[in-house]
Amino acid sequence: MSQSTHTNSETATISIETFSHSSSGKITAAWVEIDSPSGHFVVGPGHTETISLIRPGSTVVYQAPDGNQGSFVAPGGLAIIQNNIIKLILYSSL
């Protein structure tokens, strides 16, 4: 019998790094939902490398590894997804 090389999806996480003119932050999550101009999409561990715009005024929703959900309003910006890291470069609020 061969051994499985799959990652346990219950323990796999992604890192959400936020950057704006005035602040930055980091959140560990099981998944994150982002609203782009072409619709919502969900990012989890192992997601394909992607670059997308973030729709201004949208709510970014994420689930922490412990199951609790959180969210924040994004003033718009750019999402860069690569190697289980999501970099959210957010517009500054004027």
Backbone hydrogen bonds, N-H to C=O, Kabsch-Sander energy under -0.5 kcal/mol:
donor,donor_aa,acceptor,acceptor_aa,energy
9,S,7,T,-0.8
11,T,8,N,-1.3
12,A,8,N,-1.3
14,I,29,A,-3.1
15,S,84,N,-2.4
16,I,27,I,-3.5
17,E,15,S,-0.6
17,E,86,I,-3.2
18,T,16,I,-0.5
18,T,25,G,-2.4
19,F,88,L,-2.8
20,S,23,S,-2.5
25,G,18,T,-2.0
27,I,16,I,-2.6
29,A,14,I,-2.8
30,A,63,Q,-3.9
31,W,63,Q,-0.9
32,V,43,V,-2.1
33,E,61,V,-3.7
34,I,32,V,-0.5
34,I,41,F,-2.9
36,S,34,I,-0.6
36,S,39,G,-2.4
39,G,36,S,-1.7
41,F,34,I,-2.3
43,V,32,V,-3.1
47,H,44,G,-1.6
50,T,81,I,-1.7
52,S,79,A,-2.4
54,I,77,G,-2.4
55,R,35,D,-3.1
57,G,74,A,-1.8
58,S,55,R,-1.8
58,S,74,A,-0.6
60,V,58,S,-0.5
60,V,72,F,-3.1
61,V,33,E,-1.6
61,V,59,T,-0.6
62,Y,70,G,-2.6
63,Q,31,W,-2.1
64,A,68,N,-3.3
67,G,64,A,-2.3
70,G,62,Y,-2.6
72,F,60,V,-1.7
74,A,58,S,-3.3
77,G,54,I,-1.2
78,L,89,I,-2.4
79,A,52,S,-3.5
80,I,87,K,-2.6
81,I,50,T,-3.3
81,I,79,A,-0.5
82,Q,80,I,-0.5
82,Q,85,I,-2.5
85,I,82,Q,-1.4
86,I,15,S,-3.4
87,K,80,I,-3.0
87,K,85,I,-0.6
88,L,17,E,-3.3
88,L,86,I,-0.6
89,I,78,L,-2.8
89,I,87,K,-0.7
90,L,19,F,-3.3
90,L,88,L,-0.9
91,Y,76,G,-2.8
